[in-house]
Amino acid sequence: MGLENAPFSAAEYARRIAKTRAAMEKAGIDVLFATDPSNQAWLTGYDGWSFYVHQGVILPMEGDPVWWGRSQDANGALRTVWMDDDKIIGYDDRYIQSTTSHPMEDLAKRLADMGFANARIGVELENYYFSAKAYLALSAEMPNAKLVDATALVNWQRMVKSPDEIAFMRNAAKISEKIVRLGIELARPGLRKNELVAEISRAGILGVDDAWGDYPAIVPLTPSGVDATAPHLTWNGEPMKSGEATFFELSGCYRRYHAPLCRTVHLGKPPQDMIDAAEALTAGLEAGLDAARAGNRTRDVANALGAELEKIGIKRSGRCGYPIGLSYPPDWGERTASFRATDETVLEPGMTFHFMPGLWLKDWGLETTESILIKESGPAETFCDVERKLFVKD
């Protein structure tokens, strides 16, 4: 179908491919096979729930990229990618979940036909979507090629967002604000958690005005009480209870772009240690936002946060942020830099992060977070505008 259905312009895709090819050249890669669906979408516009089978984008050093995948999903590529139809290749369904053959056999033949039988082929080894079996099968079918680890090669090129990408994230942020406010508004003793999440999910898909809601890369995380001491529990059918805190870890999603936002609500009077922690966390966020300036390093943000938390005796050792933008399940992070004391990544204008210093202590959990944009000058901008505090409902 070409550019009429792709979410970005030809110039934007040309910029992305040029950046990726420069990284390929530096790594000594002749052709890249990108399986991460976020990387596929970033390079070609492909968008479909087909990442449970083998598929990917073939990017040589010259010419347009090629989308390769299951034959029935090639129709989805025809509807979403910016390239001409002859750059879409489908493999036969006999390879799907077969015990006698593997889709990499088809990929190997395609790569050989393109002249890459003896090439250095970049593959994303540390990736949810490229299995150990895929690596072994591709290696066996291409004995004269060299498979090179290209994990996160494309991801690093995605870190600095274009103005159009930032606009998509602003739309996602509008939805994030809406659903976090809704969760806080609806929270009350006796309300079943699945009913609460149903309303949040409905509101997220409805979106805000013309910003329609897509499915987020992570489902709503809304644990309560002791369950909130674990950061990645989802929900259940139990009623909310007085005397418990619930955190909402949510994100709106627009055209696959995210802007996560977390807030915590306590039903009834919270314990003093939670009140103190919430105030320190807010101070830490503000210090971190001030440190999140172009030219500083990711570690500076983590250290600014940590200094405020340590004033009340909380030593938080884990990372407290990661890049965000375009993503698919099971994660909305870009899996590159991190806000932590040992990370030396230099902050650049246009980088976007989820500043995520959640506290998961012995008896309760507390999350107050922001999606942020690194500016040309000054402290980081927050995408959302929801008061940073522990919300209390008597």
Secondary structure, 3 states (H helix, E strand, C coil): CHHHCCCCCHHHHHHHHHHHHHHHHHHCCCEEEECCHHHHHHHHCCCCCCCCCCCEEEEECCCCCEEEEEHHHHHHHHHHCCCCHHHEEEECHHHCCCCCCCHHHHHHHHHHHCCCCCCEEEECCCCCCCCHHHHHHHHHHCCCCEEEECCCHHHHHCCECCHHHHHHHHHHHHHHHHHHHHHHHHCCCCCEHHHHHHHHHHHHHHCECCECCCCCCCCCECCEHHHHHCCCCCCCCCECCCCCEEEEEECCEECCEECCEEEEEEECCCCHHHHHHHHHHHHHHHHHHHHCCCCCEHHHHHHHHHHHHHCCCCCCCCCCEEEECECCCCCCECCCCCCCCCCCCECCCCEEEEECCCEECCCCEECCCEEEECCCCCCCEECCCCCCCEEEEC
